[in-house]
Amino acid sequence: MAHVLVAMGPSESSAAALEYAFEEYPGARVSVLHVTDARSSIGPFGGRDPCEYVIPDSLEENEELCPSPDRFTWAQRRRAERALARALELADRNDREIELVVRSGNAAREIVDYAEEQAVDRIVIADHPQTTLRPLFRSVPDSVADTSSRPVTTL
């Protein structure tokens, strides 16, 4: 059975990437990975243990969603919760089961590392619209495509 990794954020383009994975890989095992930056906007004083936050009811039993020893800010945790809740909603609507994973750190590195660790067959990731700062910073999808040994589909 193929294993597909979908990098998921709270955006509609990430939701479209998950829908694409469901359509293109109907028999595949699907993992949904949300990566949040471990750094706080005000340094180490703003971080909190991710396990201190309320997780949507459907995620309560999955203790592995609390990466350790990383620290998240409240806003980072809320973004993760929204992304995972959206992924679960889409999976339910498509009558699919998914595995949820939360990691903390550099998004591109965490996506590539997870794909390697889990022997993922394909990475599906949404790109974001161009911005004026985009030429100054590499996008996460570009970085994943350039560094992963796994095939990457960018939408």
N, C-alpha and C positions, 0 to 999 in steps of 0.2 A: 504494500500500500504506500502510495506517495505521501510525503509529509510536506505540507505547505506552511510557510511562516508568513503571517500578515502583520506588518508593523502598523500599529493603530494609535492614532491620536484622537482628540475630540472633534476633528474636522469632518465635514461632509465628504471630502475627497478620500479620507481614510475609510469611511463607511463604504464608499464606492469600491475601494480596493478589496474590502472584505466580500462584498457582493460579487465582484469579479472572480475572486478565488472560489467561491461557492459554485458559480456557473461553469468556470473553466476546469475545475478539478472536483467533480461531483463525488468521487469515491475516496478522496484524499483525507488524511488526518490533517486538521487545521489547528495551528497554534496561533494565538493572537498575542503579540508582544507590545506592551506599552513601556516606553523608556522615559523616565523623568530625570532631570538633572539633580544630582545630589546636593549641589551648591545652593545656598540660600541667597536671596538678593541682599541680605544684610549680614552675610558671613555665617560663622558657626553658631551665632547667638539666636538665629531664627529657625533652626531646624528642630523637628520633633520626630519622635519615633513613629514610623508609618503605622505601626500596630495600635497606636493610640486613637486612630480615626475610625469612624463607623464605615463599614464596608456594606455595599448593597446586600440585602437579604440573600440573594441567590449566590453570593460570593462568600458568605460567612464561614462555610465549612472548609474553605481552601486557605489554610494557614500559610501556605507557601507564597501567597501574594504579598507577604510582608518581608521584603528583602532586609537582610541584616548584615552589617551594622549601619547601613546607609540611613541618612536622615532626609526627610522631606519637609518642605514648608506646607502650610495648610493649602495654599493655592495649587501646589504641585499635586498634592493628594487628591484634591477635588477634580483636577483634570484627569488623573488616572481613573478615578471612580466613574466619571462621565464617559470616558472612552470604553471602559470595560462594560458598563451598563449598556451602552450602545451596541457593543459587540454581541452581548448576550441577547439583546432584543433582535438583532439581525439573524443570529443563529436560530433563535426560536421561530422567527418568521419563515426561515428557509428550512426548518425541520432538520437542522444540523447540530452536531455536538462540536464544541470547540474547547481547547485548552487555553486557559488564561495565564499569562506570565507578566510580572512587573519587574523591571530592572531599573537600576539607577546608575547614571553616569553619562558618558558620551554616547549619544543615540546611535550613531553609525557603528561605533565599535561594539556596543552591546548587541545590536542586531546581528552583526557578522559573527561575533563570538557565540551567540546562542545558536545560530544556524550551523556553525561548525560543531559545537558540542552535541547537538541533537541530530546531526546528520540530515538536515533539512534538504529536500530535493529542489525547492523553489522558494524564493523570497518575493513577496508581492508588497510593493510600497507605493504610496501616493506621493506625487510631487505637489508642491504648492505653487500658487501663481507667482510670476516674476514680480520682484519689488525693486526699488531703486538701489537697495543695499545688496541685492542678490549677487551682483558681480564681485563684491568684496568678500563674500563668504561662500564657501562650498555648501551646496545643499546636502542634506542627509542622504537622499536617494543617490546622488552622484557619488558620494563617498562610499556608500554601501556597494554600488555597482563596481566601483574601481578597486575595492579591497576584498570583496567576497570571492571565494572560489565556487560559490553556488550560483546558478542562474538567477538573475534578478529581473522582475517585470516591474517597470515603473509606469504608473498611470498618471 
